[in-house]
Amino acid sequence: MNTTSVKAYGTEAATQPLESMQIKRRTLLATDIEMEVLFCGICHSDLHSVRNDWGGTTFPIVPGHEILGRVTQVGPEVKNFKVGDLAAVGCIVDSCQHCQHCESGEEQFCEEGVTFSFNSLDKVSGGRTYGGFSKFYVCDEAYVLKMPNFEDLAAAAPLLCAGITVYSPLKHWKAGPGKKVGVIGIGGLGHLAVRIANAMGAEVAVFTRSVAKAEDAKRLGADQAILSTDPKAMAQAKGFDLIIDTVSAKHDVNSYLNALAVDGSLVIVGLPAQPLEVGAFQLVKGRKSFSGSNIGGIAETQEMLDFCAEHQIVADVERINIQEVNEAFDRLEKGDVRYRFVIDMASLEA
């Protein structure tokens, strides 16, 4: 297969910093689009993958799966994009396309295994996929999103992972008028969960360890902020139909299970590297559920983008140059960002 050399930012090992490198992208196949990457968000998954926290990282790695760009080339059979269009790629870039889940638009559950934007086996080109910390990205149009023309495109980039990660469970568990929704943690995922749940019409409460973030909760659209370090406040937290757990570090989930209503669900979307302990009594008392959710399919991701455009929902971002990415990763590990880093990929040429 013919390839083109593309400038990118990645690393050769978990102990080494990200730095400029050259990678290979395939030349366009019939249904491929190529886009110049304008902005790419930084996700906790990027950090975990680069540091090999979960194991299984293949080096060299180029992270990035909140990829927003402008189409520069299209293959001869592309139907839905033309040169100059805004486009986006999230977590998924390939799947089998014929199992029950792919056929129902839930490619994230592909029975043969989904291909992710980076650090995944590339079934088309061979080798591994490389992510959006790069000048160009090539993808089959079936996995490319039509990007609404948000006023602040950089702030919309995190919707490609953080947005769909919280939108999908909020929709699945029917967040809306008359429902009481809790969000654990106000970070990259959590602050978008608050905004989206609010736009869906739910009553929204935030659980946070940070007094400063509790004070910020109302601006984000929360009706209530609960300090999770306050035992009295936690004991009074009751009646939640749904709680979205966005925390990516090990934590005690049992006090949040206690806050659920009968038949309520605690849904984890954060990805701690260590297992979480769940008490059986917290579940059986009230027929409660401890569940998980992982991104969404292509159709649902497009639905989420359109919903967020309609309701003017974007992330709070700190825009950085690619040369600052190692410092940003260190700060992300410490939770020192309000609330998402986004790389201006024009800086790659600096």
Salt bridges, closest charged atoms under 4 A:
ASP32 OD2 - ARG26 NE 2.77
GLU36 OE2 - LYS135 NZ 2.73
ASP53 OD2 - HIS48 ND1 2.86
GLU66 OE2 - ARG340 NH2 2.52
ASP85 OD1 - LYS82 NZ 2.95
GLU111 OE2 - HIS101 NE2 3.89
GLU112 OE2 - HIS98 NE2 3.13
ASP216 OD1 - ARG219 NE 2.62
ASP245 OD2 - HIS251 NE2 2.66
ASP263 OD1 - ARG287 NE 2.60
GLU303 OE2 - LYS171 NZ 3.08
ASP316 OD1 - ARG195 NH2 2.93
ASP316 OD2 - ARG219 NH2 2.58
GLU318 OE2 - ARG331 NH1 2.80
ASP330 OD1 - ARG51 NH2 3.03
GLU333 OE1 - ARG51 NH1 2.83
ASP336 OD2 - ARG331 NE 3.01
ASP344 OD2 - ARG319 NH2 3.13
GLU349 OE2 - LYS135 NZ 3.96
